[in-house]
């Protein structure tokens, strides 16, 4: 690898309640705000696959997984840095608990490692221009490294190449990219998210004695790499299923609560009485709960999440979501900042092209013993956009 429609009035209250219920406030760039339950001890190793070059050009992570040299192992966190490296993180947004978990992973490890970080969220998956402008800003600011969670699978490639041309290493976190100018990708099998979520649905349907099921997808924004992976994995697993799996609809959209509530309303109006399962992204699945309740379909439609957050964990405990795949967002963020520090410190003998975090899965049966702290931010954590060593209390 070189190195929306306007909601009907009767749904207006549900949309507003959904937005208020799950809204979060990110603090301005401040290292003086103490972390909630932050653990400054070295986190436990993370189960991963290391994927080494040569890798195909302009390829997705799942394509690289199929062709690269794959080594299964444990990612051990690194030791504190020798200097206060400046690392910029570009997130798509901070509008749902997944990215809040990533924020927690970055900030807590920056504190342990002794490096300075700034997190620059765009305004959502429809704000590619905003993310590209922020990329220009961090390049101009001459950060020592950039970690990007690209909004687009392909459209961020030119800006990544620009950073590399100016001598700034760029790593990828979570969202996939086909760029050949990334130093390392830290992500998961995005198709695996779809495979595992759909496989759980099929097993559950078989336990219930069902011979055919109708499912619908709320995967997130159409052009995001993780969404393409989710949908591809669901289609693949559905085709190979021992029962008939009909994907009756896929409704794409940004993962904000209001937009996903609207999409769920549309989905239920068109297919509600025929649906058995809905699979949704981390911002999508929780937003679907209230519309399903209001439609009187809570006992008919089972809701599964493509990924896990602390919020979704609580909804699994209450039975409002029945299962979730886990891409271990906090662990991904920890691995990304540790990998950046290792690269800047020249500690790695051979830099992997990809560090693939192993997926988990949780449902009510495994809830009590599941290691949530490796995957989600602690309760009460409020996002922090900046940390500078020596300035925190």
JOFEN-V278713 format. One record per residue. N is the residue number from 0. RES is the residue in three letters. OMEGA is omega in degrees with one decimal (NA if undefined). BURIAL is I if it has 24 or more other C-alpha atoms within 12 Angstrom, else O. D_FIRST is the distance of its C-alpha to the first C-alpha in whole Angstrom. Layout:
BEGIN
n->{N & N}
res->{RES & RES}
omega->{OMEGA & OMEGA}
burial->{BURIAL & BURIAL}
d_first->{D_FIRST & D_FIRST}
END
This chain:
BEGIN
n->{0 & 1 & 2 & 3 & 4 & 5 & 6 & 7 & 8 & 9 & 10 & 11 & 12 & 13 & 14 & 15 & 16 & 17 & 18 & 19 & 20 & 21 & 22 & 23 & 24 & 25 & 26 & 27 & 28 & 29 & 30 & 31 & 32 & 33 & 34 & 35 & 36 & 37 & 38 & 39 & 40 & 41 & 42 & 43 & 44 & 45 & 46 & 47 & 48 & 49 & 50 & 51 & 52 & 53 & 54 & 55 & 56 & 57 & 58 & 59 & 60 & 61 & 62 & 63 & 64 & 65 & 66 & 67 & 68 & 69 & 70 & 71 & 72 & 73 & 74 & 75 & 76 & 77 & 78 & 79 & 80 & 81 & 82 & 83 & 84 & 85 & 86 & 87 & 88 & 89 & 90 & 91 & 92 & 93 & 94 & 95 & 96 & 97 & 98 & 99 & 100 & 101 & 102 & 103 & 104 & 105 & 106 & 107 & 108 & 109 & 110 & 111 & 112 & 113 & 114 & 115 & 116 & 117 & 118 & 119 & 120 & 121 & 122 & 123 & 124 & 125 & 126 & 127 & 128 & 129 & 130 & 131 & 132 & 133 & 134 & 135 & 136 & 137 & 138 & 139 & 140 & 141 & 142 & 143 & 144 & 145 & 146 & 147 & 148 & 149 & 150 & 151 & 152 & 153 & 154 & 155 & 156 & 157 & 158 & 159 & 160 & 161 & 162 & 163 & 164 & 165 & 166 & 167 & 168 & 169 & 170 & 171 & 172 & 173 & 174 & 175 & 176 & 177 & 178 & 179 & 180 & 181 & 182 & 183 & 184 & 185 & 186 & 187 & 188 & 189 & 190 & 191 & 192 & 193 & 194 & 195 & 196 & 197 & 198 & 199 & 200 & 201 & 202 & 203 & 204 & 205 & 206 & 207 & 208 & 209 & 210 & 211 & 212 & 213 & 214 & 215 & 216 & 217 & 218 & 219 & 220 & 221 & 222 & 223 & 224 & 225 & 226 & 227 & 228 & 229 & 230 & 231 & 232 & 233 & 234 & 235 & 236 & 237 & 238 & 239 & 240 & 241 & 242 & 243 & 244 & 245 & 246 & 247 & 248 & 249 & 250 & 251 & 252 & 253 & 254 & 255 & 256 & 257 & 258 & 259 & 260 & 261 & 262 & 263 & 264 & 265 & 266 & 267 & 268 & 269 & 270 & 271 & 272 & 273 & 274 & 275 & 276 & 277 & 278 & 279 & 280 & 281 & 282 & 283 & 284 & 285 & 286 & 287 & 288 & 289 & 290 & 291 & 292 & 293 & 294 & 295 & 296 & 297 & 298 & 299 & 300 & 301 & 302 & 303 & 304 & 305 & 306 & 307 & 308 & 309 & 310 & 311 & 312 & 313 & 314 & 315 & 316 & 317 & 318 & 319 & 320 & 321 & 322 & 323 & 324 & 325 & 326 & 327 & 328 & 329 & 330 & 331 & 332 & 333 & 334 & 335 & 336 & 337 & 338 & 339 & 340 & 341 & 342 & 343 & 344 & 345 & 346 & 347 & 348 & 349 & 350 & 351 & 352 & 353 & 354 & 355 & 356 & 357 & 358 & 359 & 360 & 361 & 362 & 363 & 364 & 365 & 366 & 367 & 368 & 369 & 370 & 371 & 372 & 373 & 374 & 375 & 376 & 377 & 378 & 379 & 380 & 381 & 382 & 383 & 384 & 385 & 386 & 387 & 388 & 389 & 390 & 391 & 392}
res->{UNK & UNK & UNK & UNK & UNK & UNK & UNK & UNK & UNK & UNK & UNK & UNK & UNK & UNK & UNK & UNK & UNK & UNK & UNK & UNK & UNK & UNK & UNK & UNK & UNK & UNK & UNK & UNK & UNK & UNK & UNK & UNK & UNK & UNK & UNK & UNK & UNK & UNK & UNK & UNK & UNK & UNK & UNK & UNK & UNK & UNK & UNK & UNK & UNK & UNK & UNK & UNK & UNK & UNK & UNK & UNK & UNK & UNK & UNK & UNK & UNK & UNK & UNK & UNK & UNK & UNK & UNK & UNK & UNK & UNK & UNK & UNK & UNK & UNK & UNK & UNK & UNK & UNK & UNK & UNK & UNK & UNK & UNK & UNK & UNK & UNK & UNK & UNK & UNK & UNK & UNK & UNK & UNK & UNK & UNK & UNK & UNK & UNK & UNK & UNK & UNK & UNK & UNK & UNK & UNK & UNK & UNK & UNK & UNK & UNK & UNK & UNK & UNK & UNK & UNK & UNK & UNK & UNK & UNK & UNK & UNK & UNK & UNK & UNK & UNK & UNK & UNK & UNK & UNK & UNK & UNK & UNK & UNK & UNK & UNK & UNK & UNK & UNK & UNK & UNK & UNK & UNK & UNK & UNK & UNK & UNK & UNK & UNK & UNK & UNK & UNK & UNK & UNK & UNK & UNK & UNK & UNK & UNK & UNK & UNK & UNK & UNK & UNK & UNK & UNK & UNK & UNK & UNK & UNK & UNK & UNK & UNK & UNK & UNK & UNK & UNK & UNK & UNK & UNK & UNK & UNK & UNK & UNK & UNK & UNK & UNK & UNK & UNK & UNK & UNK & UNK & UNK & UNK & UNK & UNK & UNK & UNK & UNK & UNK & UNK & UNK & UNK & UNK & UNK & UNK & UNK & UNK & UNK & UNK & UNK & UNK & UNK & UNK & UNK & UNK & UNK & UNK & UNK & UNK & UNK & UNK & UNK & UNK & UNK & UNK & UNK & UNK & UNK & UNK & UNK & UNK & UNK & UNK & UNK & UNK & UNK & UNK & UNK & UNK & UNK & UNK & UNK & UNK & UNK & UNK & UNK & UNK & UNK & UNK & UNK & UNK & UNK & UNK & UNK & UNK & UNK & UNK & UNK & UNK & UNK & UNK & UNK & UNK & UNK & UNK & UNK & UNK & UNK & UNK & UNK & UNK & UNK & UNK & UNK & UNK & UNK & UNK & UNK & UNK & UNK & UNK & UNK & UNK & UNK & UNK & UNK & UNK & UNK & UNK & UNK & UNK & UNK & UNK & UNK & UNK & UNK & UNK & UNK & UNK & UNK & UNK & UNK & UNK & UNK & UNK & UNK & UNK & UNK & UNK & UNK & UNK & UNK & UNK & UNK & UNK & UNK & UNK & UNK & UNK & UNK & UNK & UNK & UNK & UNK & UNK & UNK & UNK & UNK & UNK & UNK & UNK & UNK & UNK & UNK & UNK & UNK & UNK & UNK & UNK & UNK & UNK & UNK & UNK & UNK & UNK & UNK & UNK & UNK & UNK & UNK & UNK & UNK & UNK & UNK & UNK & UNK & UNK & UNK & UNK & UNK & UNK & UNK & UNK & UNK & UNK & UNK & UNK & UNK & UNK & UNK & UNK & UNK & UNK & UNK & UNK & UNK & UNK & UNK & UNK & UNK & UNK & UNK & UNK & UNK & UNK & UNK & UNK & UNK & UNK & UNK & UNK & UNK & UNK}
omega->{-178.7 & -168.4 & NA & -176.3 & -179.8 & -177.9 & 172.0 & -177.2 & -176.1 & 178.8 & -174.1 & -178.2 & -178.9 & 179.8 & -179.2 & 178.5 & 180.0 & -179.4 & -178.7 & -175.8 & -171.7 & -176.8 & 178.0 & 178.9 & 176.6 & 177.1 & 172.8 & -175.9 & -177.0 & 175.2 & -176.6 & 178.3 & -177.0 & 175.4 & 175.7 & 178.7 & -179.9 & -179.8 & -176.7 & 174.2 & -180.0 & 178.9 & 179.4 & 175.8 & -175.9 & 176.8 & -174.3 & 162.6 & 172.6 & -179.7 & -173.8 & 175.1 & 4.7 & -179.6 & -179.1 & -179.8 & 174.8 & -173.6 & 175.1 & 178.9 & -179.5 & 174.0 & 178.7 & 176.2 & -178.0 & -172.6 & -176.2 & 174.7 & -172.3 & 178.3 & 178.4 & -179.5 & 178.0 & 175.8 & 177.8 & -179.6 & -175.7 & 179.7 & -178.8 & -176.1 & 179.6 & 178.3 & -178.0 & 176.7 & 177.1 & -176.9 & 177.7 & 175.4 & 178.0 & 179.2 & 174.7 & -179.1 & 170.5 & -173.1 & 177.7 & -172.7 & 178.4 & -176.8 & 172.1 & 174.7 & 176.8 & 176.2 & 179.0 & 179.7 & 179.8 & -173.7 & -178.4 & 178.5 & 175.3 & 178.6 & -179.3 & -174.5 & -179.7 & 177.7 & 179.4 & 178.6 & 169.8 & 180.0 & -177.3 & 177.4 & 167.4 & -176.0 & -179.9 & -176.8 & 172.1 & -177.7 & 176.4 & -179.9 & 178.9 & 179.1 & 178.1 & 177.2 & 176.9 & 176.6 & 176.7 & -179.1 & -176.8 & 173.2 & -179.8 & -179.6 & 174.3 & 171.3 & 179.0 & 177.1 & 177.2 & 172.3 & -175.5 & 168.5 & -166.8 & 176.8 & -176.2 & 176.9 & -174.7 & -168.0 & 175.1 & -171.0 & -177.6 & -179.4 & 175.1 & 177.6 & 179.2 & 178.7 & -179.4 & 180.0 & 178.1 & 173.7 & -179.7 & 177.4 & 179.3 & 174.6 & 178.9 & 177.0 & 168.5 & -176.4 & -175.1 & 178.7 & 175.3 & -177.8 & 174.0 & -176.9 & 177.6 & 174.6 & 178.8 & 169.1 & 170.6 & -171.9 & 174.7 & 172.6 & -176.7 & 173.8 & 177.4 & 175.8 & 179.0 & 177.8 & -172.2 & 178.4 & -178.5 & 177.0 & 177.0 & 178.9 & -178.2 & 178.2 & 179.3 & 178.9 & 177.9 & 177.5 & -179.6 & 177.6 & -177.8 & -179.7 & 178.4 & -180.0 & 173.4 & 179.4 & 174.1 & -176.2 & 168.4 & -167.2 & -175.6 & -174.7 & -169.4 & -171.1 & -179.7 & -177.7 & -178.7 & 177.9 & 177.1 & 179.0 & 178.5 & -175.5 & 178.8 & 178.9 & 177.4 & 179.3 & -178.2 & -178.4 & 178.1 & 179.9 & -176.0 & -173.3 & 177.0 & 173.0 & 179.6 & 178.7 & 179.0 & 173.1 & -170.1 & -179.8 & 171.8 & -179.8 & -177.9 & 174.7 & 178.3 & -171.5 & 177.4 & -171.4 & -177.4 & -179.6 & -179.3 & 173.4 & 177.6 & 179.9 & 178.0 & 175.6 & 178.5 & -177.4 & -178.6 & 178.0 & -176.5 & -169.4 & -166.5 & -175.6 & -177.6 & -173.4 & 173.2 & -177.6 & 166.4 & 173.6 & -175.9 & 178.8 & -173.7 & 175.2 & -173.6 & -174.8 & 178.7 & -180.0 & -178.0 & -172.6 & -176.2 & 176.4 & 178.0 & 177.5 & -176.8 & 176.8 & -179.6 & -174.1 & -176.2 & -179.4 & -178.9 & -173.6 & 175.5 & -173.5 & -179.3 & -179.6 & 175.8 & -178.6 & -171.6 & 167.0 & 176.6 & 177.6 & -179.7 & 176.0 & 178.4 & 179.1 & 173.7 & 178.7 & -179.6 & 179.3 & -179.2 & 166.8 & -171.8 & -179.1 & 176.2 & 165.2 & -178.8 & 174.9 & 175.4 & -175.4 & 178.7 & 179.5 & 177.1 & -178.8 & 177.7 & -179.6 & -178.5 & -178.3 & 175.8 & 178.8 & 177.6 & 179.5 & 177.6 & 180.0 & -178.6 & 179.1 & -178.5 & -177.5 & -174.4 & 177.1 & 175.1 & -177.1 & 176.4 & 174.8 & -178.4 & 167.1 & -172.6 & -179.4 & 179.4 & -179.7 & 169.4 & 176.0 & -179.9 & 170.0 & -174.7 & -179.2 & -178.5 & -172.3 & -171.1 & -175.0 & -173.8 & -178.3 & -174.3 & -175.0 & 176.7 & -170.7 & -171.3 & 175.5 & 177.5 & 176.1 & 176.2 & -179.7 & 177.0 & -175.3 & 177.9 & -173.6 & -176.7 & 173.1 & 176.0 & -178.8 & 177.8 & 180.0 & 179.5 & 177.7 & NA}
burial->{I & I & I & O & O & O & O & O & O & O & I & O & O & I & I & I & O & I & I & O & O & I & O & O & O & I & O & O & O & I & I & O & O & I & I & O & O & I & O & I & O & O & I & O & O & I & I & I & I & I & I & I & I & O & I & O & O & O & I & I & I & I & O & I & I & O & O & I & O & O & O & O & O & O & I & O & I & I & I & I & I & O & O & I & I & I & I & I & I & I & I & I & I & I & I & I & I & I & I & I & I & I & I & I & I & I & I & I & I & I & I & I & I & I & I & I & I & I & I & I & I & I & I & I & I & I & I & I & O & I & I & I & O & I & I & I & O & I & I & O & O & O & I & I & I & I & I & I & I & I & I & I & I & I & I & I & I & O & I & I & I & I & I & I & O & O & O & I & I & I & I & I & I & I & I & I & I & I & I & I & I & I & I & I & I & I & I & I & I & I & I & I & I & I & I & I & I & I & I & I & I & I & I & I & I & O & O & O & O & O & O & I & I & I & I & I & I & I & I & I & I & I & I & I & I & I & I & I & I & I & I & I & I & I & I & O & I & I & O & O & I & O & O & O & I & I & I & I & I & I & I & I & I & I & I & I & I & I & I & I & I & I & I & I & I & I & I & I & O & O & I & I & O & O & I & I & I & I & I & I & I & I & I & I & I & I & I & I & I & I & I & I & I & O & I & O & I & I & O & O & I & I & I & I & I & I & I & I & I & I & I & I & I & I & I & I & O & O & O & I & I & I & I & I & I & I & I & I & I & I & I & I & I & I & I & I & I & I & I & I & I & I & I & I & O & O & O & O & O & O & I & I & I & I & I & I & I & I & I & I & I & I & I & O & O & O & I & O & O & I & I & I & I & I & I & I & I & I & O & O & I & I & I & I & I & I & I & I & I & O & O & O & O}
d_first->{0 & 4 & 5 & 39 & 42 & 45 & 46 & 50 & 52 & 53 & 49 & 49 & 50 & 47 & 45 & 46 & 46 & 43 & 41 & 44 & 43 & 40 & 39 & 38 & 38 & 35 & 37 & 36 & 34 & 36 & 35 & 39 & 39 & 39 & 37 & 38 & 38 & 35 & 34 & 33 & 33 & 30 & 29 & 28 & 25 & 23 & 23 & 19 & 16 & 13 & 10 & 8 & 6 & 6 & 5 & 7 & 7 & 9 & 10 & 12 & 12 & 14 & 13 & 10 & 13 & 14 & 12 & 10 & 12 & 14 & 16 & 19 & 20 & 22 & 20 & 23 & 23 & 23 & 26 & 27 & 26 & 28 & 28 & 28 & 25 & 24 & 22 & 22 & 21 & 22 & 23 & 24 & 28 & 30 & 32 & 32 & 32 & 28 & 27 & 30 & 29 & 25 & 27 & 29 & 26 & 25 & 29 & 30 & 27 & 27 & 31 & 30 & 27 & 29 & 27 & 28 & 26 & 27 & 26 & 26 & 27 & 27 & 30 & 29 & 26 & 29 & 28 & 25 & 26 & 27 & 24 & 23 & 26 & 25 & 21 & 23 & 26 & 23 & 22 & 25 & 26 & 24 & 22 & 21 & 18 & 17 & 17 & 17 & 18 & 18 & 21 & 19 & 16 & 16 & 18 & 17 & 14 & 16 & 17 & 14 & 13 & 16 & 16 & 13 & 15 & 18 & 16 & 16 & 13 & 13 & 12 & 13 & 16 & 18 & 17 & 14 & 12 & 11 & 9 & 6 & 8 & 8 & 8 & 9 & 10 & 14 & 16 & 17 & 18 & 19 & 21 & 22 & 24 & 26 & 26 & 28 & 30 & 31 & 32 & 34 & 36 & 37 & 38 & 40 & 42 & 42 & 44 & 46 & 47 & 46 & 45 & 43 & 42 & 41 & 38 & 36 & 33 & 33 & 29 & 28 & 27 & 26 & 23 & 21 & 18 & 20 & 23 & 22 & 21 & 24 & 26 & 24 & 25 & 28 & 29 & 27 & 29 & 32 & 32 & 32 & 35 & 38 & 40 & 40 & 38 & 38 & 36 & 38 & 37 & 33 & 34 & 31 & 32 & 31 & 31 & 34 & 37 & 39 & 37 & 37 & 40 & 41 & 39 & 40 & 44 & 43 & 41 & 44 & 47 & 45 & 44 & 46 & 48 & 46 & 43 & 43 & 39 & 37 & 33 & 32 & 30 & 30 & 32 & 34 & 35 & 37 & 38 & 40 & 42 & 45 & 45 & 45 & 48 & 50 & 50 & 51 & 48 & 47 & 49 & 47 & 44 & 41 & 38 & 35 & 32 & 28 & 28 & 30 & 32 & 35 & 37 & 36 & 36 & 40 & 40 & 39 & 42 & 45 & 44 & 43 & 39 & 39 & 36 & 32 & 29 & 27 & 23 & 25 & 24 & 26 & 23 & 20 & 21 & 22 & 19 & 17 & 20 & 20 & 16 & 17 & 20 & 18 & 15 & 18 & 20 & 18 & 19 & 16 & 16 & 12 & 10 & 9 & 6 & 9 & 13 & 15 & 19 & 21 & 24 & 27 & 30 & 34 & 37 & 41 & 41 & 38 & 39 & 41 & 39 & 35 & 33 & 33 & 32 & 29 & 28 & 31 & 32 & 36 & 39 & 40 & 37 & 36 & 33 & 33 & 31 & 31 & 31 & 32 & 33 & 37 & 38 & 38 & 41}
END
